[in-house]
Structures are given as C-alpha cells and as structure tokens.
Amino acid sequence: MNWELGVQYAHDVIDGKINVCRNVRSSCQRFLNQYANTEWDWIFDPRFPAHVLDVASHMKHTKGPDAGKPIVLDPFQIFFICAVYGFRKKTDVSKRMVTDVILYIPRKAGKSTLTAIIALYELKFGEVGAEVFTLATNREQATIVFDAAKGFIENLPPEAQSWFEVSKYEIKNAGDSQSMFKALSRDTKKTGDGKNPSCVIVDEAAQIVDRNSIEVLHSGMVARQNPLRIYITTASFTKDTKFYEDMSMFESMLNGEATDNPRWFGLLYGLDPEDDWKDPKTWAKANPMHGISVFEDAIAQRCEEAKHKPAALNEFLCKTLNIYVSANSAWIDRNYWDQSADELPAQDPEAVFIGFDLAATRDLNAVCTLKRYEENEYYAEFQFFLPEAALELIPKHYLDIFEVAIQSGILKLTEGNVMDDREISEFIKQQCEKYDVKEVGYDAYNAASMVARLHDAGIPVKKVGQGMAVLNNPSKYVEKLIMNHQIKHDGNPFVGWQLGNCEVYEDVNGNIKVRKNESDKSAKVDGIIAMIIAAHCSLDNPFVSNSFGFRSF
C-alpha cells in the first residue's frame, strides 16, 4: 500500500472524480493546502504514514469472505492515515501535528478494521508506556475494535506476533510492562482518573451522552507528547453530546466560520442539504465504501422501504446516509391498515390472544382480541370503553371521530365520570367463553384489581412490560404484519385514526417502541398498544401446524 494513493484521493475529490459532500471536499482541500505550505511550522514527512501502511500490510482479515487475505486499505483510509500521521514538526519530526480526529461515516465502512490497525500501531510504535483505550456506550461495543485487534495479532507472522502479549482483557507491547490496550465502557468516569492515555478511540461517539466519560480520558492525555484522540462514529438521534459539539466546531473550521486549528483533522461523510435521499446518484457521497463493502442493491432495498414506511426513514437517513435525525417518526402509513379491511373468516381460529390497555380513570380503555388462523395470518377485533363524562373532555376537532365510534358499537360509554373496570373484565370473560383464549396480556398500570378478578375466573393472564426490551419484537412483528396485509380487521375508522397517531421511538441499537405522538396529547393509540400486547402473547405461543410437515392438497 502506497501513501501516495492517499494524496491522490484528495486530488481526485477536488478534481470531481470522486463524488463526496462539501465537508469531505473541504477537508481534502485543507489537506492539500497544508501539504503544499512551506511557510509554516509543519512539514509532510511521508516516512510516517508509509510505516503505518507497512505495518498494516502484514495484517489479515479475520472474518467474512476475505478471511485470511492481507488487508488492503481503501484510498480514503490511506488518505486518513496520511492526514493523521504525515504532518510533523519541522524542528522535531518526532512530534505529530494532528492530535484530534473525527471519522464520521455510515455503517459498514471499515471503521473497526482501520481503528484496530491504528490502536495496535500506537501500542507498539507510539510512546513508551503507551496506554490505548477504546471507549463506547457499553463494553460490548468497545470490545469490537479490541477483538478485531486480537484477531489481527493471531494472524500476524510469528515474528510480528511476538511484538504483543495478549490476554483476555488486555494487550501489551512486549517488553513494556507499563503499556496497555483495553476496551472501556462509558462508565469509565468512575475509574478514569489516574489513567494516562496516549491514544483514545471513541467508538460510536455520537451515542455517548455522558460527556464526562470522554473528558476524563482526554484530560489524562496532557502529559503525552503525541496524544491521539479519534472519534469514529455514525450519526445518531441526539445532538446533546460532546461529540456533536466537537464535530460542529470542526465543521465551522472547514466552512471558515472559526479559526482553523491544524491539530484537528476530520472526514465528515454524508449528504449535502439540497440532496434528494431517494436519488441513487447521491448515495455514494455518504459512504466511501459504496460498491465495495456496501452494495447499491441493499441500499436500494432500504430506500424503497423508507419511502413507504415512515418508521424506516429515520433509520435509513441516520445509519445509511449519515444524517442526524430525530428518534421519533410516524410509524406506519395508514393506507396499509385501511387496505387490510376484510370480513371475519368463516373457519375457527387456530389460537386467540387478548391484550388490554387500561388508561387513567377518565380516559380511553382498549381491548384487542387477536385471532390467529395461520402462522402469519390474523384477524383483529377491538372494543373500547370510555366513561360517559369523559366525552366532554374530548377536543371538538376529535369529537366526531368518537361519536362515529359510539354509533358503530366499537366504543362503549360507561356510566359515571370514572371508569369501572368491571365492565372491561366482564367483556374479556365473555370473549374467553366464546373462544379458546391462550393468554390475556396486560400493562400493569392501573390493572391490579382487574387482573385479580380475571385470575380468580381462571383466565390465563400475563403481565407484558412496557419497556423497549419487551415491546421491540412484538412491535416490529405487528409492523411487518400490517405492511404485508396479514392482520385483517373490520375497517373501523376509529382504529385507523389511532394508527395514524402512533409515532415510533427508536434507540441507537435499532430497538423500537410505539407510542402516542407527544405533540398531540389528545390523540389516542390505546387500541394499537393493546394489539401489540396481544401480539406479544402470540409470539410466546408459536403456531403449530396440523399438517405435520406434509403439504396439504
């Protein structure tokens, strides 16, 4: 691998041969300006990036179809190494110019490979007593780079393997007992004081909300001659982070809005504001590994899904195109639900599950009876209950929706100004007499007395927690069923309206939770939540075919 390929990458970007966003183009131009500058304190010395590349050339891939093959870095990765390692102090080339680095890039762009190479290089060829750390939101994430580095060592030639001493949680530079390479979680703030890092790789930095976990390691680098802090991350759903603050500062330097600091370098891949995310011509701008480790067919499939499913749009924009977005978005296009309206099947269901969601004493309560006919074929029936006096609290713009629901029978008004859950429990008992109900799932909020009543009646009740860990799978399952028209229903607009009120909250790991649109406190989603609870019960009771594996004719 030749360091000149990195410089050529910068030229190709500026010449328009490589399609990138303005931020990356600005970084390349900045690099070339520094490269050509003979009047300042720094000089580009190719020996240093060449040495990093020489070390990297002895490493081999440890996973996937390229396992066992030598690592060949992509031109943008070589450019990254040139920018970080190439500029040295004129009066003392042992001093590196760049100390703070940002690689802001989508998923599947070779982040772990590149950073594992740098971590091992800093451990072996950095300062004496090098302390190298990877930091992430949790230890599992932090160990991705650490484990990749261990894999590289295992596949090095025997002579190079002897450079390192490897244990389960630590790698040392052989012969330097004060050196270490460890993976840390964001909880390092409890034990970070006293560390003297020479290199810190902050993996998925955009997800780390606790700025202290970054700062405590950064503050420990002051005594190092050549400290190196690398933010390497994909976009996330929150801007309230130390990373976003530092990235915004660097972006201001690139745009000429702040005084340039040559100790910083970054590559900020993404789209420009005017770009159409649906246009395939823009996708390569966001990811320099487009067509190499990220293939257009896969992106096209995700894009098509994002066009039709609002919940997938934020994931596509954030993780594939590297655009900061809100964690909340509309859940499912209501048309998918409306197009699934149908008559109740004539045959008996294979299994029946009930989910109920009890609201506050003066609010809407929902029961969903979910009938399963085939493994992924359902029919959903709904019944809602509302205290009569609570109707007066419904905003006028929603009153017609409730009145139509009352007339259709899907919404029953109960006497008084507070809800008597006895009517709901009686309804559920009637459903259990009518069908062979496998499970009745419930949200524990306000449900103690009613659950006790159902339990005494011999009804199989089950608490379904409302946390993301519990609701992620059934929510995604219901989402898939709705989009495939596999949940049929009678088409009552009261339920369709509630589906339109749903927004999805997505965490940084892609887990989702459906909830009410917080901008409209009067909107209702209770029926949809009840259906997700019923789906949770269904997933816990797998479909058993009567065909015993034989095709039926």
N, C-alpha and C positions, 0 to 999 in steps of 0.2 A: 504494500500500500504506500503510495507516494503522497507526501504532504502537498505537493503542487496541485493535486486534484482538489484539495480544499480551496485553494486560492482560485482555481479555475471555476469552482462552483459559484463563488462570489461574482466573478466576471460574467458568467452565464446568466445569473439572475439579473444583473444590471443591464445586460445586452438584450434581455427579454426572451432568452432561450428557455428559461425555466419560469413557469407561472407561479408566482407567490403573491402574498398580500403585501401591502405597503410597509408594514412593520418589519417584515423579513428583508424587503428590498432596502429599507433604511439601514438595517443592521449590516447588510453586505456593503453598502456604500460607505458606511462609517468605517468598517474594517479596511476597505481598500484605501480610504483616505489616510488611516493610521499607518498602513503598510507602506505607503509612498512618502510619508512625512519623515524628512531627515533633520528637522529643526527642533525636535522636542527631546525629552529625556529618555525615550524608549526606542528600541530597535527590534525589528523582527529577526529572530535567530532561528532558522529552520531546523537546527540540530535538535531542538527540544521537542517539537511536535513529531519529528521523524523518529525520535527514540520511543515516544509513546506508541506510535504506529508499529514500530518494530516489535515491541513487547506484545501488542495486540495480535500481531500476525502469528504468534506461537499458540494462540488460544483457539479452541474449537467449540463449535456449537454442541450443546448437550441435550437439546430437545428437538422434536419435530423432524421434518423430512431432511433437514440439513445436519442432523446429529452426526458428530464425528468429522465433519468437514471444517477446514480452517475458517475462521471468521474473516469476512471481507466487509469492511465498513462502507456504507453508502457515502457518496460525495458530501452530503450535508453533514454527516457525522465527522468526516475528516475535516471539513471546514470548522466545525465546532471545536475540534481539538486544536486546530491551528490558531483559532482566535483565543482560546483559553491559555495555551502553553507557549505560543510563539513569541509574544512580546515580552522583552526583558529590559532591565535597567542597563543603559549604555555603560555606566561606570562599574556595574557588577551584574553580569548576566545570570548569576545565580538567583537574582530577585525577579520574580514574575510580576507582570503588571496587573493581570486580572485576578481579582480575589472573590468577586461575587458574580454568580452566573445564573441565568434563567433559561431553561429549555421548556417552553410552553408549547405543547404538542399533543395531538389526539392520541387515543389508544392505538395499540398495535403499531408503534413507530420505532421499535427497537430501543426503548428507554432503558430497560433493565440490562440489556447487553452493554450498551455504552457506559452506563454508570458503574456497572460491575468492573469493567476494564479500568476505569478511572480510579475506583476505590482500591483495587489491587496495586495499581501503579503508584498511587500516593503512599500506600503502606510500605511498598518495597523501595521506591526511589525518592520518596518525599523526605521530610526532615527526620533526623534521628529521634527515636521515641515517638514516631507518628501515631496519632490517635484518629482513626477513621470511624465515623458513625453514619449509619443510615437511620433516618427518623421518619416516621409515618404516623397515621392516625391510630394504628394499632400494631402490635408486634408482628402479626401475620403479614401485613402489608410491608413492613420494614424488612422482613426476612426474605422477600422476593429477590432483592438485589444481593443480599448476603448469600443466599442459597445459590444464586447464579454464579457468584464469585467462587464458591466452594466447588461447583461443577467444573469451572474453568481450570482450577488448580488440579483437580483429579485427572484432567485430560492433557495437562502440560507434559512436555518431555521430562524424563526423570531428573535431569539436572535443574530444570526450572522449578519442578515440584519442591525441590529441597530449599527453595527460597522461603518457603512458608511453613509454619506449624499450625495445623488445623485441628480444632476441637469442635465440639457440638455447637457452642455458642460464641466462639471467638476464633479469629485468625490472627497469627502473629508473624512479624518479619523474623525469620530465623536468625538467631544471634543477637536480637534486640529485645530483651525481656520487657522493656518499657513500652513497646509498640503494641497496638491492638486494633482490631477491626470488629465492631459489634453492631448488631441491629437493636434499635431502641424504639419504644412507642412514645406517643405524645406525653405520656405520664412521666417522662424523663425529668420534668420540672421538679419532681420530688427528690431526684438523686443527681441532677445535672451539675450542681455546684461542685467544684473540685476537679471537674474534667478539663482537659487542656487540648481540645480538638485541633487537629491540623487540617482535617477535611470533614465536612458535614454534607451529606446528600439528603436533602429533604424531599422524600418521595411523596407524590400526590399532595404537594404543599397546599394546593387550593382547598383541600378538605380540612386542614388543620385550623380550627377556630381558636384554639388556645395559643395565643402569640408567645406566652411565656416559655413554652416548651422549645420554641425556636430561639428565642432571645437568650435563654440561659446557656445554650451551647455556643451561640455566636459570641457572647461576651467572654467566653473562655478561650477564644482564639487570639486575643490581643497580644499574647507573648510569642506568637508564631511569626516567623519571617515570611513564609509563603502560605498563609491560610487560604483555604478554598471552600466556599460555601456554594452549593449547587441546588437551586430549586428546579425540580423536574416534575412536571405535572400536566394534567389535562384540566380543562375548565371545570367549574363546579357550579353549585346552585346558590352560593352565598359569597358576597363580596366583603363580608366583615371578617377579614383575615389579614395577618401580617403579610402573607404572600401577595395578596391583591394590592395592598398598599405599596409594596416594593415594586411590583410589576408596573403599576400606574406611574410611579416615579421614573422608572426606566423608559417607559413609553413617552413620557414628557421630554426626556433627553433626546430620544430619537426624532421627535417632532419639533425640536428646537425651542420647546417651551420652558426648559430648565437647563441650567448649566451642565454641560457634559462632564461626566466623571469617568475617565478611562479605566478605572478599576472595575467597572461593571461591563458585562457583556451579556447579550441575550438574543435568542431566536424565538420570536413570538408568532407561531403559525396560527392561521385562522382565515376567515373570510373578511373582506372589506365591507363596510356598512351598506354599500349600494349593491352588493352581490345578491343574486337570487339563489337561495339554498337549493332550489329544485333543479337548477341547471347543472348537468354533469360537468360542464366546462369549468365550473368553479371548484369542484371537489378536490382536485389536485393541489389547489392553492393552500388548502388547510393541512394537507398531510404529505410530507416529502417522500413517504414510503408508498404513495399511491401507485398501484400496479406492481409493487414488489412484495410487501407483506400485507397490504390492504388492497383488496381487489374490487374493481368497479362494480361487478355483478352483485357483490354483497352490499355495497353502499347503495346501489340502485334499489335493492330489495328493501332496505331500511328506509330509504327515502319514500318509496311508494307507500309503505306502511304509515309513515309520518304524515303523508298527505291526507289520509283517511281516518287516522286515529290520533286525536289531539294529545292523548297521553304519551304517544311515541314521539311526538315532535320535539319536546324538550330534550329527551334522551338523544335523539339524532343530532340536534343542534349542538348540544353540550359535548357529548363524548365522541362523535364522529367528525363534526366540523369545528369543534373547539370554541364554541361561543358561550359566554356566560348567559344563563337564563334563570328565570325564577324556578323554584322547585315545584310550584303549583301550576297546573294547567287543567283545562277541561278534560274530562275523562274519555268519553266515547261519543261519537256523532250519533245523535238520537235517531237518525234515519235507519241505522242498523236495527234498533229496537222496534221501530214502527213497522219495518218490513217483515218482522217475525210474527206479526199477529196472525192467529190461526184458531181453528176450533179445537176443543179438547179431544184428544184421541179416544177412539171407542174402546180400545183394549185397556186392561188393568195395568197400572204402572208396576215396574219391577221392584221399586222401593220408593218410599215417601219420606221426606225430611221437612221439618218445620224450623224456621228461625223467627224470633221475635225481638223487636227493639222497643223498649219502653222509654219514653221521654219523660220530661218533668210532668208534674201532676196536671198542668193545664196545657199540655202540648199534644202533638200528634203521636199516636202509637201504631205500630205496624206489625203485622203477622204475614209471613210468606210461607205458603205450602208449596214445596218444590217436589214435583213428581218426576221420577227418573224412569224412562222407558228403555233406553239403550245406554251404552257406556257414556256417550256424549249427546244424549237426546233428552231434553227436559221440557216440562210444562210448568209454568209458574202461576200460582193463583195468589191474590193479595186481599187482605182485609185490613182496614184502618179504623181506628177509634179516636174520637175527639170529644172532650166534654162540651156540652151544648154552649155553655157560657164562653168558652174559649173561641167560638166562632166570631165573637165580637172583636177579638184581638187581631184577627186576620186583616192585613192591609187591603184596602179597597181594590188595588190592582190584581190581587190574587183571589178575591172573594168569589168571582165567577168560577174559577177552577174548582174551588171547594164545593160550591153549590151543585155543579155538574156531577162531581164525585158523589155527593149525597144522593142525588137523583138516580144515579146508576147503581147504588147499593154498595159500592166498594168502600165508602166511608160511612160509618155509623156514628151518629151523635148519641152521647150518653147523657143522662140527666145530671144536673148539678154543675158546679163550677170547677170541680176537680175530678180526675179520672179514678174510677173504681175498677181496679184490675181484675175484679171477679168476672166481669163480662168478657174480658180477654181470655181468662183462664177457661171459662165455660166454652168459648168458641174453640179453643185449642183441644179441649176434651172431646168436643163433637167431631173435630177433624180426626182425632185419634180413634174414635169409634167407627168413623167412616172408612179410614184407611189403616193399613198396617204400617204405622209410623215407626221408623227405625230409631230416630233421635230427634229431640227438640232442643235446638241450640238457643242460647240466650246471652245477652250482655248483662252482666251482674248489676249494672246501675239501676237502682230503684226496683229490682226484681226479687228481693228476698222473700217477701210474703207469697208472691205468686208462684215462685219456684217450689216453695214448700208445699203449696196446695197441689201443684202438678205431681210432685214427687209422691205425696200421700195417695194420689189417684193411680199410682203405678206407672206413670208416664216416664219414659227414659229421657231425662233432661241432662243437658251438658253445658257447662259454662264455656263460653267462647270469648277469650280475652280480646280486648280492642287494640292491643299494641300492634305495631307494624310486623313484628316477627310472626305473629299468629295470623294476621289478615293478609299478608303478602300473597301467599299461594292461592287462597280462595278468590282473592280479588283478581289476580291475573287469570285464574281459571274462568271466572264469570266473564271477564273481558273477552277472552278467546271465544267462549260460547256465544256471546252476544254478536260478535263480529262474524261468526260463522253461521248465524241464524239457527243456533242449536238450543236456544231457550225460547219456546213458543209461549204465547200468552193471549189474553182476550183483546188486547189492544186498547185497554182503558187509558185515556189520555192523562189521568191523574198520576199513573206510574211513569209514563213517558216524560211528563213535566219534571218529576223528581230526578230521573236520569240526567236530564239537561242541567239540573242544579249541581250535579256532582263535579267536584274537582279532585284531582289526584295529587297527593303529596308524594314525592319520590326522594329517597335519601341518596347519599353518594354511592351506595352499593347497588342501586337499581331496585331496591325494595319499594313497594308502593302501598299506600293506604288511601282509600276513598273516603272523602268527607264532604261536608257542605261547603259551598262557595262562601268564604268568610266575608266577602264584600256585601253579601245579602243575607242578613240574619233571619229574614222571614222565609227564605227558601227552605224547602223540605227535601230530605233524602232518606227518610226513615225506611221506606219500602225497599230501597236498593240495599241498605245496610242489612235489613232482615234477610234479603235474598243471599247476600254474601255469607251471612252466618249459616243459613241453610246449606249453602254450597260447601262450607267447611265441614259440616256433618257428612255430606255426601262423599267428600274426599276421604274421610275417615272410615267409610264403609264402601269399599271398592265394589264395582259392578261384577257380578258373577254370571257368565253366560250359561244358558241352558243347553247350548249346542255341544258342550264338552269338547270343543276344538274342531268339530266337524262342520263342514259347510251345510247349511240348510237350504233346501230347494222349494 
